[in-house]
């Protein structure tokens, strides 16, 4: 029996285990390895590059998924990567695909979407479902929340950059995480956060999140 080797790169152990269980449904002979960060993943690939597919989260510690995709594209160009992430906005999808991903699946998608994506990428195709571009019913709740976030940002006359930072703040990301994800310096993120708090008329992140919750946003 031919074995399909998949490396899951995800820092949350419960998510990794859930992904492994789902990926086992792709077909017989699927074998999943797991790595909690980019460094460990690259070490596994260096030791044994005979891998059929990488499943990559974007919000990884130390080296984020976008940077990891760039490294993989250069060092292991024959190994396709499928992004599975909660960051499923158009900008993130475009950035991931540009960095070298062969597919993108939102974590809000059902398991059959992930299975379809894996089979497509393993067959040499590219998987960019409507779910990733904002028209799938599977992530409609997330899209509504994103539209509400944008309206909230416009209401307080935030810039596009400040609005994106606010979305990540609402997800509980630290300044360091936001800086790595957006490719900014931590100092620039701090400036954005300070400007956001002033615009909202609050003095802390907690107050900002409370204001967003009262406005009907899911945080």
Rosetta blueprint (number, residue, H / E / L):
1 X L
2 X L
3 X L
4 X E
5 X E
6 X E
7 X E
8 X E
9 X E
10 X L
11 X L
12 X L
13 X H
14 X H
15 X H
16 X H
17 X H
18 X H
19 X H
20 X H
21 X H
22 X H
23 X H
24 X H
25 X H
26 X H
27 X L
28 X L
29 X L
30 X E
31 X E
32 X E
33 X E
34 X E
35 X E
36 X L
37 X L
38 X H
39 X H
40 X H
41 X H
42 X H
43 X H
44 X H
45 X H
46 X H
47 X H
48 X L
49 X L
50 X L
51 X L
52 X L
53 X E
54 X E
55 X E
56 X E
57 X L
58 X L
59 X L
60 X L
61 X L
62 X L
63 X L
64 X L
65 X H
66 X H
67 X H
68 X H
69 X H
70 X H
71 X H
72 X H
73 X H
74 X H
75 X H
76 X L
77 X L
78 X L
79 X L
80 X E
81 X E
82 X E
83 X E
84 X E
85 X E
86 X L
87 X L
88 X L
89 X L
90 X H
91 X H
92 X H
93 X H
94 X H
95 X H
96 X H
97 X H
98 X H
99 X H
100 X L
101 X L
102 X L
103 X E
104 X E
105 X E
106 X E
107 X L
108 X L
109 X L
110 X L
111 X H
112 X H
113 X H
114 X H
115 X H
116 X H
117 X H
118 X H
119 X H
120 X H
121 X H
122 X H
123 X L
124 X L
125 X L
126 X L
127 X E
128 X E
129 X L
130 X H
131 X H
132 X H
133 X H
134 X L
135 X L
136 X L
137 X H
138 X H
139 X H
140 X H
141 X H
142 X H
143 X H
144 X H
145 X H
146 X H
147 X H
148 X H
149 X H
150 X H
151 X H
152 X H
153 X H
154 X H
155 X H
156 X L
157 X L
158 X L
159 X L
160 X H
161 X H
162 X H
163 X H
164 X H
165 X H
166 X H
167 X H
168 X H
169 X H
170 X H
171 X L
172 X L
173 X L
174 X L
175 X H
176 X H
177 X H
178 X H
179 X H
180 X H
181 X H
182 X H
183 X L
184 X L
185 X L
186 X H
187 X H
188 X H
189 X H
190 X H
191 X H
192 X H
193 X H
194 X H
195 X H
196 X H
197 X H
198 X H
199 X H
200 X H
201 X L
202 X L
203 X L
204 X L
205 X H
206 X H
207 X H
208 X H
209 X H
210 X H
211 X H
212 X H
213 X H
214 X H
215 X L
216 X L
217 X L
218 X L
219 X L
